[in-house]
């Protein structure tokens, strides 16, 4: 019996925070027309695509719990991002988002949870869904919470602070 090694091999991934990492953080972004890409973000996603990494978006979206916008708006922005990325030959492979917040106003989302960063629930689910090898994977984010999530999840954290996101990743991911 022959086993297809590629189908059983663990995959590598780059997890991206959204606000402040891929786009300018305007707080509670939920409309594509308000989205402004960070310098080099689209090219950074293409770079990891071309290297064979899954590109996975993981984002806290407390605006859902606070009643500012519905979950559908988060998905709409994600779909729009992929339309924009397609123009440069790039794509995001998956979206994981946390709609919860303990100070929310929408009862079904008002809670402590295991998915809100710096907890690792979103990363854990993606790793399970896609058979991701954490030892070969990275988490790119701009906050202490993102870096804490990376460490707790067993990923190499890459802190984005300013400038070209592509330059930041090319220095670390080869």
C-alpha positions as CSV (number, residue, x, y, z in Angstrom):
1,X,0.0,0.0,0.0
2,X,1.4,3.4,-1.0
3,X,0.8,6.4,1.2
4,X,0.7,9.9,-0.3
5,X,3.2,11.7,1.9
6,X,2.0,15.1,0.8
7,X,-1.5,14.5,2.1
8,X,-0.3,13.4,5.5
9,X,2.4,16.0,5.9
10,X,1.8,18.9,8.3
11,X,1.6,22.2,6.6
12,X,3.3,25.5,7.5
13,X,1.4,28.7,7.9
14,X,1.8,32.4,8.6
15,X,-1.0,33.8,10.8
16,X,-1.7,37.4,10.3
17,X,-3.4,39.8,12.7
18,X,-5.5,42.3,10.7
19,X,-5.9,45.7,12.3
20,X,-2.5,47.5,12.6
21,X,-0.7,44.7,10.7
22,X,-2.4,44.3,7.3
23,X,-4.4,47.6,7.5
24,X,-4.3,50.9,9.2
25,X,-6.1,50.5,12.5
26,X,-9.1,52.8,12.5
27,X,-10.9,51.0,15.4
28,X,-13.9,48.8,14.6
29,X,-13.2,48.6,10.8
30,X,-16.1,46.8,9.2
31,X,-16.5,48.4,5.8
32,X,-14.2,47.8,2.8
33,X,-14.4,51.5,1.8
34,X,-12.6,52.3,5.1
35,X,-9.8,49.8,4.6
36,X,-6.3,51.1,4.0
37,X,-3.6,48.6,3.4
38,X,-0.3,48.8,5.4
39,X,2.7,49.4,3.1
40,X,3.9,46.1,1.7
41,X,1.0,44.1,3.2
42,X,-0.4,42.7,-0.1
43,X,3.1,41.9,-1.2
44,X,3.9,40.2,2.1
45,X,0.9,37.9,1.7
46,X,2.0,37.1,-1.9
47,X,5.5,36.4,-0.5
48,X,4.3,33.8,2.0
49,X,1.9,32.3,-0.6
50,X,4.9,31.9,-3.0
51,X,7.0,30.2,-0.3
52,X,4.3,27.6,0.2
53,X,2.9,28.9,3.5
54,X,-0.8,29.0,4.2
55,X,-1.8,32.7,4.9
56,X,-4.4,32.7,7.7
57,X,-6.1,35.8,9.1
58,X,-6.8,35.7,12.9
59,X,-8.5,38.8,14.3
60,X,-10.3,39.9,17.4
61,X,-13.6,41.6,16.3
62,X,-15.2,42.9,19.5
63,X,-17.3,45.3,17.5
64,X,-19.6,42.4,16.9
65,X,-20.1,41.9,20.7
66,X,-20.5,45.6,21.2
67,X,-23.3,45.8,18.6
68,X,-21.4,48.0,16.2
69,X,-21.6,45.6,13.2
70,X,-22.7,42.0,12.5
71,X,-20.4,39.0,11.8
72,X,-21.4,39.3,8.1
73,X,-19.4,42.6,7.9
74,X,-16.2,40.8,9.1
75,X,-16.7,38.2,6.4
76,X,-17.5,40.9,3.8
77,X,-14.2,42.7,4.6
78,X,-12.3,39.4,4.3
79,X,-13.9,38.6,0.9
80,X,-13.0,42.1,-0.3
81,X,-9.4,41.7,1.0
82,X,-9.1,38.5,-1.1
83,X,-10.5,40.3,-4.2
84,X,-7.8,43.0,-3.7
85,X,-5.1,40.4,-3.1
86,X,-6.0,38.5,-6.3
87,X,-5.0,41.6,-8.2
88,X,-1.4,41.0,-7.1
89,X,-1.6,37.2,-7.4
90,X,-2.0,36.6,-3.6
91,X,-4.7,35.2,-1.3
92,X,-5.6,34.5,2.3
93,X,-6.4,30.9,2.8
94,X,-8.7,31.2,5.8
95,X,-10.4,33.6,8.2
96,X,-10.7,33.0,12.0
97,X,-12.2,35.8,14.1
98,X,-13.4,36.2,17.6
99,X,-16.6,38.2,17.9
100,X,-16.7,38.0,21.7
101,X,-15.9,40.5,24.4
102,X,-16.7,40.5,28.2
103,X,-18.0,44.1,28.0
104,X,-20.2,43.4,24.9
105,X,-23.9,44.5,24.5
106,X,-25.1,41.5,22.4
107,X,-25.8,38.7,24.9
108,X,-24.7,35.8,22.7
109,X,-21.2,37.4,22.2
110,X,-20.8,38.9,25.7
111,X,-18.4,36.4,27.4
112,X,-14.9,35.4,28.2
113,X,-13.7,32.9,25.6
114,X,-10.8,30.8,24.5
115,X,-10.6,32.4,21.0
116,X,-10.0,36.0,21.9
117,X,-6.3,36.8,21.5
118,X,-4.0,36.5,23.5
119,X,-5.8,33.2,24.0
120,X,-5.0,30.6,21.3
121,X,-8.4,29.3,20.3
122,X,-8.3,30.7,16.7
123,X,-4.8,29.4,16.1
124,X,-5.6,26.0,17.7
125,X,-8.7,25.6,15.4
126,X,-6.7,26.6,12.3
127,X,-3.9,24.1,13.2
128,X,-6.5,21.4,13.6
129,X,-8.4,22.3,10.5
130,X,-5.3,22.5,8.2
131,X,-2.9,20.1,10.0
132,X,-0.4,22.9,10.6
133,X,3.0,22.3,12.0
134,X,3.4,25.0,14.6
135,X,7.2,24.6,14.7
136,X,7.4,25.7,11.0
137,X,4.8,28.5,11.4
138,X,4.8,32.2,12.2
139,X,2.4,34.8,13.8
140,X,2.7,38.3,12.5
141,X,1.1,41.0,14.6
142,X,1.5,44.5,16.0
143,X,0.5,44.1,19.7
144,X,1.6,42.5,22.9
145,X,-1.5,40.3,22.8
146,X,-0.5,39.1,19.3
147,X,3.0,38.2,20.6
148,X,1.6,36.5,23.7
149,X,-0.8,34.5,21.5
150,X,2.2,33.4,19.3
151,X,4.2,32.3,22.3
152,X,1.3,30.4,23.9
153,X,0.5,28.7,20.6
154,X,4.1,27.6,19.9
155,X,4.6,29.8,16.9
156,X,7.4,32.2,16.1
157,X,6.1,35.7,16.7
158,X,7.0,38.5,14.3
159,X,6.3,41.9,15.7
160,X,5.4,44.5,13.0
161,X,6.0,48.1,14.1
162,X,6.2,50.3,11.0
163,X,7.4,50.5,7.4
164,X,7.0,47.8,4.8
165,X,5.5,44.6,6.1
166,X,7.1,42.8,3.2
167,X,10.6,44.0,4.3
168,X,9.8,42.8,7.9
169,X,8.9,39.3,6.7
170,X,11.7,38.9,4.2
171,X,14.2,39.5,7.0
172,X,12.8,36.5,9.0
173,X,10.9,34.1,6.7
174,X,12.9,32.5,3.9
